[in-house]
């Protein structure tokens, strides 16, 4: 199991729109077979910072699922709407796996 996690810095005055478009993007993704993403806000640190995460079977699973939806017009529109509320260059995404000792 791996976690797909990301961080966005939302433009000032765009928080509510970002949350709404994140929900809409999540609805599209789940309809297209992705797990639901959870959205978190940071109360300390960088202002207007949001984190999102979902669990997948593997990195290959993430890549295959996104390859399948990248050309979907509904996904593309939802992603574009969501990113319009993010500061340019302030999106990061990671694939995290648990350290096993």
Backbone bond lengths (Angstrom), bond angles and torsions (degrees), N, CA, C in turn:
res aa  C-N    CA-C-N  psi(-1)  N-CA   C-N-CA  omega(-1)  CA-C   N-CA-C  phi
1 X - - - 1.447 - - 1.539 107.82 -
2 X 1.325 116.70 134.42 1.466 122.35 175.26 1.523 108.58 -126.89
3 X 1.308 114.79 159.58 1.454 121.03 -179.57 1.531 108.66 -113.38
4 X 1.329 116.03 127.37 1.465 121.04 172.25 1.520 105.79 -94.36
5 X 1.314 116.43 113.26 1.450 121.63 -175.67 1.525 109.40 -126.56
6 X 1.301 115.48 144.66 1.455 119.30 177.88 1.506 111.68 -142.44
7 X 1.318 113.29 167.92 1.462 121.51 -179.35 1.513 107.50 -136.83
8 X 1.311 116.24 132.59 1.464 122.52 174.92 1.525 108.70 -125.21
9 X 1.321 115.98 145.63 1.457 120.98 168.42 1.526 105.39 -106.34
10 X 1.320 114.74 117.32 1.461 121.77 -174.41 1.527 109.72 -86.20
11 X 1.317 116.60 140.08 1.463 121.55 177.43 1.526 109.65 -60.07
12 X 1.329 116.49 144.16 1.457 120.55 177.35 1.527 109.80 -61.22
13 X 1.317 115.57 136.05 1.449 121.22 -179.12 1.521 113.99 83.09
14 X 1.332 117.75 3.97 1.463 121.56 -176.79 1.523 112.73 -116.37
15 X 1.331 118.25 7.11 1.463 120.32 -172.87 1.532 112.98 -56.67
16 X 1.325 117.31 -51.39 1.466 120.19 -176.67 1.536 111.19 -61.86
17 X 1.326 116.54 -40.33 1.462 120.47 178.36 1.532 111.11 -66.40
18 X 1.334 116.33 -38.74 1.466 120.38 177.51 1.524 110.23 -61.66
19 X 1.324 116.74 -46.32 1.472 120.49 179.85 1.527 109.99 -61.38
20 X 1.318 117.13 -44.35 1.469 120.77 179.98 1.529 111.37 -62.81
21 X 1.326 117.19 -44.34 1.466 119.12 -179.11 1.529 111.09 -73.24
22 X 1.322 118.14 -27.27 1.471 120.85 174.10 1.520 110.04 -65.42
23 X 1.325 116.36 -42.30 1.475 120.21 177.36 1.519 110.88 -63.74
24 X 1.320 116.80 -42.78 1.463 120.67 179.55 1.535 110.80 -64.02
25 X 1.320 116.98 -42.15 1.463 121.47 177.82 1.525 110.09 -62.98
26 X 1.312 116.43 -42.19 1.458 121.19 178.67 1.526 111.07 -61.68
27 X 1.327 117.09 -40.59 1.468 120.92 178.11 1.529 111.04 -62.04
28 X 1.320 116.47 -42.29 1.463 120.58 178.44 1.530 109.48 -63.88
29 X 1.316 116.67 -47.53 1.465 120.03 -178.74 1.528 112.14 -60.45
30 X 1.312 117.39 -44.20 1.468 118.58 -179.17 1.531 110.92 -67.17
31 X 1.325 117.55 -35.72 1.467 120.20 175.41 1.528 111.38 -62.96
32 X 1.332 115.75 -30.26 1.464 120.97 -178.69 1.532 112.38 -92.08
33 X 1.332 117.25 11.01 1.458 120.30 172.39 1.512 117.20 98.57
34 X 1.312 117.97 8.57 1.464 121.17 177.55 1.522 109.86 -89.86
35 X 1.335 117.00 156.67 1.464 118.54 172.57 1.529 109.50 -70.19
36 X 1.312 116.25 158.44 1.465 120.26 177.85 1.523 110.16 -70.31
37 X 1.306 115.58 138.73 1.465 121.67 175.65 1.522 109.26 -92.23
38 X 1.321 115.42 143.20 1.470 122.02 174.09 1.525 107.47 -98.63
39 X 1.315 117.00 141.41 1.464 122.05 -178.97 1.518 108.74 -114.38
40 X 1.325 116.07 132.55 1.461 122.48 -179.63 1.524 109.19 -125.61
41 X 1.321 115.75 151.21 1.461 120.17 171.96 1.522 108.20 -115.14
42 X 1.312 115.84 151.84 1.454 121.65 178.39 1.526 108.87 -98.11
43 X 1.308 115.59 131.29 1.464 120.09 178.67 1.524 112.47 -94.11
44 X 1.305 117.35 -8.18 1.458 123.27 178.71 1.524 107.91 -137.80
45 X 1.295 116.66 160.03 1.464 119.65 177.29 1.515 111.01 94.85
46 X 1.310 115.89 -139.06 1.453 121.69 -178.38 1.529 109.71 -66.73
47 X 1.325 116.46 132.64 1.464 120.60 179.15 1.525 110.36 -67.13
48 X 1.331 115.63 144.10 1.465 123.19 177.65 1.529 112.83 58.89
49 X 1.310 116.24 36.85 1.453 121.15 179.66 1.531 109.66 -93.79
50 X 1.319 116.27 132.09 1.460 122.00 179.05 1.526 109.00 -124.63
51 X 1.319 115.64 146.99 1.454 122.21 177.41 1.522 107.98 -125.31
52 X 1.307 116.73 146.49 1.461 121.40 177.91 1.512 108.54 -138.61
53 X 1.336 115.42 149.45 1.462 118.14 -177.62 1.527 111.49 -156.30
54 X 1.326 114.18 153.12 1.461 122.48 174.02 1.525 107.99 -153.28
55 X 1.311 116.09 158.29 1.461 120.67 179.94 1.523 110.62 -105.99
56 X 1.322 115.13 137.87 1.461 123.62 177.66 1.528 108.24 -128.30
57 X 1.317 116.00 167.99 1.465 120.64 179.47 1.524 112.29 -68.11
58 X 1.344 116.70 -39.25 1.465 120.96 -175.67 1.526 109.31 -164.17
59 X 1.318 115.72 172.59 1.469 120.26 174.58 1.529 110.22 -61.83
60 X 1.303 115.95 -39.09 1.469 120.13 178.93 1.527 110.73 -63.15
61 X 1.323 117.12 -36.15 1.464 121.74 177.62 1.529 110.24 -62.35
62 X 1.331 116.43 -45.45 1.475 120.76 178.25 1.527 109.98 -59.41
63 X 1.339 115.73 -50.46 1.460 120.56 -177.32 1.527 111.49 -59.98
64 X 1.325 116.89 -43.50 1.469 120.35 -179.00 1.522 111.21 -65.68
65 X 1.323 117.29 -42.80 1.467 119.84 -178.41 1.529 111.52 -66.89
66 X 1.344 117.32 -40.15 1.462 118.81 178.72 1.516 111.80 -72.89
67 X 1.321 118.16 -33.36 1.465 120.32 175.88 1.521 110.13 -60.86
68 X 1.323 116.11 -35.06 1.466 120.78 -178.62 1.525 112.81 -72.42
69 X 1.334 118.59 -24.54 1.476 120.03 -176.03 1.522 113.83 -107.20
70 X 1.310 118.31 -10.20 1.473 120.32 -174.37 1.523 113.58 -57.95
71 X 1.292 118.19 -28.44 1.467 120.65 -179.05 1.524 112.10 -97.92
72 X 1.316 116.58 3.95 1.461 120.41 179.07 1.525 108.46 -75.80
73 X 1.338 118.94 122.17 1.461 120.62 -176.16 1.530 113.42 -62.50
74 X 1.311 117.28 -34.19 1.464 120.10 179.26 1.534 110.65 -67.47
75 X 1.334 116.76 -41.38 1.463 120.70 176.26 1.522 110.58 -63.28
76 X 1.319 116.46 -47.69 1.468 120.46 -178.59 1.526 111.43 -59.51
77 X 1.312 117.51 -41.83 1.466 121.56 179.59 1.527 110.75 -66.94
78 X 1.326 117.10 -42.30 1.468 120.61 179.92 1.519 111.24 -66.53
79 X 1.318 116.90 -40.35 1.474 120.60 178.22 1.526 110.78 -65.91
80 X 1.319 116.97 -44.58 1.471 121.12 179.28 1.526 110.68 -61.48
81 X 1.326 117.27 -42.75 1.470 120.75 178.70 1.523 110.69 -62.29
82 X 1.330 116.32 -43.83 1.463 120.41 -179.60 1.534 110.91 -63.78
83 X 1.319 116.72 -48.06 1.467 120.11 -176.84 1.523 112.85 -68.59
84 X 1.323 118.08 -17.77 1.467 119.78 178.38 1.536 111.42 -67.01
85 X 1.320 117.22 -13.54 1.464 121.62 179.94 1.526 112.51 -102.90
86 X 1.334 116.69 6.40 1.461 121.86 -177.86 1.525 109.25 -107.06
87 X 1.322 116.22 140.56 1.465 121.52 176.09 1.528 108.14 -60.52
88 X 1.340 117.03 131.12 1.466 120.78 179.67 1.524 110.79 -53.62
89 X 1.310 115.65 131.47 1.461 121.42 177.86 1.518 114.39 80.63
90 X 1.324 117.70 4.13 1.467 120.32 -176.70 1.527 112.60 -112.63
91 X 1.316 115.47 37.79 1.464 121.22 171.69 1.514 107.36 -117.62
92 X 1.300 115.89 132.43 1.467 121.95 176.19 1.515 106.85 -130.06
93 X 1.325 116.06 145.62 1.456 116.49 169.48 1.514 109.86 -140.70
94 X 1.325 114.07 149.16 1.455 122.43 -171.80 1.521 109.41 -137.03
95 X 1.320 115.11 152.50 1.460 121.40 167.24 1.521 105.52 -113.32
96 X 1.319 115.07 115.34 1.457 120.82 -176.06 1.519 110.53 -109.08
97 X 1.325 115.23 138.07 1.457 119.90 174.00 1.526 108.09 -124.89
98 X 1.303 114.17 146.77 1.454 120.42 -175.91 1.522 110.91 -69.75
99 X 1.307 115.99 140.42 1.461 121.70 175.93 1.519 107.50 -76.53
100 X 1.310 116.43 123.19 1.458 121.06 179.78 1.523 107.71 -109.65
101 X 1.299 115.13 125.37 1.469 119.48 -178.57 1.495 111.16 -104.15
